[in-house]
C-alpha cells in the first residue's frame, strides 16, 4: 500500500485531470493534439532527461541546464556566421556545444560543491549569470572584439547580432529523416527513436557503476567518503553529464523550431523542463526516466489545449496563456512543498524507529 501511495503522485494526478478536462472543453481534434504532443515530445524530451542524473546525485533540480542551452546556441551562431551547409553545420554545432558544455559543466560542478545543500538556488543564479554574459558577448562583443563573417546576421550599426536568425540550412534537418504517416498523424520516427535512445542511455548510466556512485552520493551525502568514493568528483561528473545532455537537447529543439531567437531562445528551458519532470511524478530527491517521459506528455498536453479551453470558457485565449505560466511555476512550488512534507514524515518515522531500537 505504501508503494502504491508513492506511485500515485498528487502532482501527476492533478495534471492528468486538468489535461483531460481542458481537452474536453477545448473541442480540439484528437489528431491535431496528437501531432502537437509528438512534436513537443521530440522537441523537449532530451532536455527533460538532462535533469535526472543531478537529482539522483542528490543535487536537486539543475536549473543550470540553461548553460547547456547557451552552449548549443553559441555553436548555432557560429554555424550561421560561417554559412555552413546542413551536415557540416550540425557537426560544428555539436562539437562547439559539447566542448563548451564539458568545460562550463565542470566549473558549475565546482561551484555547487562549495554550495552543498543550496544547489537549486545556486543553479538558478548561475543561469542568470550565464545569460547576462552570453547576451553581452553577442550584443556588444560581436562586431567589436569578434569579427563577423556573415554581415547579414548583424545589426545595421555593425555591432551585435540581430534578434532573430534564420536557420535555413539547419531547419528540420533531423526531423525530416524517416517520416511516417498514420492517417492524419505524422511521426518523425528517427527523432522519436533518438529521444527514446537518449532515455535508454540515461537509464543505462544509472545502472552502471558510475550510476550507483551517483545514487550513493545522493543517498548518503558526504558519508560515501568512508567507502573510498570522492563525492565532489562524482557530483562534478553528474553536472557535466547534465549540461552535455541539455546542450544536445537544445540542438534538437532549435532545429525543430527552425529560427533562433539569439537572446531569449534559451530562457525558460529550465523552468518548463523541471515542471515537466515534476508533472511526471518526480521529486527533488528522486527522478526516474519514466517520470520524464510521462511528464512531457502530461505537461505539454495541458500546454496545447489550455489556450483554446480558455477561449471556449471565457472568450479570451490569453487566460490560457497565463494559466500555462501559472502551471509551470505552480508545479515546482507544489512539488517542493510535497517533498518537504515527505522529508518531514520520513524524519519522524526514522526517529520513531531509532526509539524502538
N, C-alpha and C positions, 0 to 999 in steps of 0.2 A: 504493500500500500504506500509506503514512504517513497519507493522508487517511482511509482505511478504519479504521485503528487509532484515529484520533482520534474517529471517529464511534461506534465500539464502546466507549462509556464503561463502565468496570467497575462503576460505581455503578448505572447503568441496567440492565445485565445482571443484577446481583445482585438488584435489585428485581423484575425480570421473573421470575427463577427462584423467588424467595421467594413472590411473588404466586401463581404457578401451583401451587406446592407446597401453600401454605396453602389455596388454593381447592379442590384435590383432597381434602385432609384434612378440610376443614370440612363437606363434604356439603351446602352451601347451594344452593338452587335458583338456576340462572343468571338467571332473570327478576328475582328479588329482588336479586341482586348488581348486575345492570344498572341497576335503578331507583335503588339506593343510589349507584352511581357517577355516574349522570346528575345526581342531586340534589346531590352533593358537587362535581361539576364546575361546576355553575351557582353553588353557594354560595361556593366558594373560588377560582374561576377568575380573577376580576379582581384579587383580592388578590395572587396569584402574579405576574400580569403587571406589577404595580407595581414589582417588583424588577429588571426587565430594563434600564431606562434607566440607573439608577445603576451597574450592573455595566458597561454599555457605556462609561460616562464614567470608568471606572477607579476607582470608589469602593467596589467590593466589594459584599457583601450588605448591603442597607439594613435593619437591624433596627429603624430608627426608623419603619417603616410603622405601628408601634403608635400613633404620634401621629396618623396619618390615621384610624385606627380610633377613637381617642378623640374626634376632631373629629366623626365621624359620630354617636357616642353622645351628645355634647352636644346636637346637633340633635334626636336622638330623644327625649331627656329633655324638651327644651323643647316638642316637639310633643305629648307626653303631658301635660305640665303645662298647656298651653293647650287641651287636649282638641279638637284639630282633626280633621276628617274625613280620610279616606284620601288623596285627591288633594292637598288643602291641606297635610296633614302631610308628604307627600313633597316638596313644593316647599320648605317651611320647612327640612326636614332637609337637603336638597341645598344650599340657599342658605347656611345656617349652617355646614354641614360643609365645603363647598368654600372659603368665605371664610376660615374658621379654618385650613384646610389650606394655603392660599396664604401666609398670614401666618406660621404656625409653620414651614412648609417653608422659607421664606426664612431665618428665624433658624437653623434646623438647618443649612442650607447654609453660612451664615456660620461657624458653629462648626466644621463639617467642613473648611472652607478653612484654619482655624487648626490643624487636626489632620491634615494631609496624611500619608498613609502609615499612619495609625492609625484610618481611618474606621470600620471594623467595630466595634471595641471602643467607639469613641465613640458610635456609634448605639445600642449596647446600653445604655450608661449614660444616654443621652438618653431612651430608652424607659422606663427605671426612674424617672428624674426626672419625666417627664411623667405616669406612672401615679400617683406619690405626690401630685403637685399636684392631679390630677384627682380622686382619691379624697378628698383633704382638702376640696376645694370642695364636693363633693356629700354628704359625710358630716357636715361641720360648717357650711359656708357656707350651704347651702340650709336656710332656716328662720331664719337669724340675719341674715346680710348680704343674702341673696337672698330675696325674699318669694314663697312658692309660691302658685299659683292653684288647683291641684288637691290638696286636702288628703288624698285617698285614697292618693296615692303616697308620703306622708310617714310616717315612723316615729311611733309613738304618743307619743313625747316631744315631737314638734313640730319637731325638728331632725334633718336628714338624710333621705335618700330610702331607701325600702325596698330590700332587696337585689334582689328580683325585681319587674319591672314588666310588666304585661300590655299587649301592643301590639295590642289588639283591632281598632283601626281601620287598622292597618298590616300585619297578618299576611297573608302570601301575596298582597299587593296586586298584585305584578308576576307572581308565579308562576302566578296563575290566568288570565292572559291567554294565549289561544291554546294550550290544552292539546290534545295529540294522543295517541291511544291506539293502540299497535301490539300487539294481543293483551294480555298482562299488563304490558307495558312502557308507562309513562306519561312523555311528554316535554313539558315546558313549552317549547314551541317558541320563543315570544317571548323568554324569558330565555336560551335556548340561543343564539339569534341575537344577543342583547345581548353575551354573553361573546365570541362569535366576532367581533362587530363591534369590541369593545374590543381583541381580539387584532390585528385588521386595522389598527386605529388606531395601536397601538404600533408595528407593523411599518412602517406608512406614515411615522410620525415618524422612525424610524431611517433611512429612505431620503430624508428631506428634507435641506435644507441644515443645519438645526439638528442632525439626527441625525448627519450627517457630522462636525459640530463635536464632538458627544459622543464619537464614535469616535476623533477626532483627539486629544482631551484624554486619553482612556483609553489610547491607544497611545503618545503622545509626552510626556504629562505637561506640565510647565512649558515645554517647548521650543516649544509651539504659540504662545507669545508672539512668537516670531520670525516667525510667519506673520500677525501682526496680530490674533490671537484673544485674548480675555480669558478665560483658563482659569477664574478664580474665578467670574466671572459665569455661565459655561456650567455649571459644577458646581452652582451655586445653582439654576439652571433645572432641572437634572436631578432634584435633590431635591424641588423644588416639584412637578414633574410626578408624581414617585413618590408624594408624600404625597397629592395630589389623587386619583390613581387608587386608592390604598389606601382613602381615605375612601369613594369610590363603591363599591368592592368590599365594604366592611364594611356599607354600607347594604343591599346585596343580601343579604349574609349574615344580617343581623338580621331582615329582613322574611321570609326563608325560615324562620328559627327560630320567629319569632312571639312570643318572650319575650325581654326584655332583662335580663340579669344585670348590673346597673348597675356593679358594682365589678370584675368579673372577665371580662366578655364579650370584652374586647379582648386579654386575656392569651393568650400562645402563638400569636397570629396571625402573629407574625414567625417564630417557630421552625418552625411547620408549613409556612408559605409558602416559607421558604428551603429546607427539606428537600424539599418537592415539586419546586421548581425544580432542585435538585441531582440529584434522582432521575431527572429527565428528561435528564440529560447535561450540564447547565451546569456551569461552574466559577466561582470568584470573580472571574475576569477575562474570561469570555466567556459570554454568555447570549443565546439566541435565543427567539423566540416558540414555535417547535416544542418547545424544551426545557420550557417552561412547560406546554404542553398535554399532552405525553407524561407529564411528571412528575406532573401532577394525577391522571391515570388510574392510573398505577402506584402512587403513594403511597397514594391513597385505596382502591384495590382491596385493598392489604395491610391497611389500617386496618379495612375492612369485614369481612374474613374471618378476621383473626387471633384475635379472642376465641373464636369458635366452634371454630377449629382448636385453640386451647389447651384448650377444654373436651373435645374428642374425643380429644386426645392424652394429656392429663394429668389430666382430670377437674376442671379448675379454669380457668374463663374469665378469672380475674384475671391469669393468666400472659400471656394475650393482650393485656390492657390494659397491663401492664408492658412487654411486648415492643414495643408501639406507641410508647411514650415512648422506649424504648431506640433504636428505629429512627430516630425523628426527630432525636435528638441525635447518634446514631452516623453518620447520613448526612452531617451537616455536618462532623463530625470527619474522616471518610474523604475527603470532597471536599477539605477543606483540606490534608490530607496529600498527596493526589494532585496538587493544584495546586502545592504546594511542590516536589514531585519533578519536575513538568513544568517549573517555572521553573528549577530547578537544571539539568535536562537542556538546556533552551534556552540557559541561560547558558554551559554548557560548549561547546555547538555554536557559539554566536556567537563565543566566544573562539578556537575552532579555525579558524573562517572568517577571523577577523582575522589569525591567524598565517599562514594560507595566502596572504593578500593581501600 
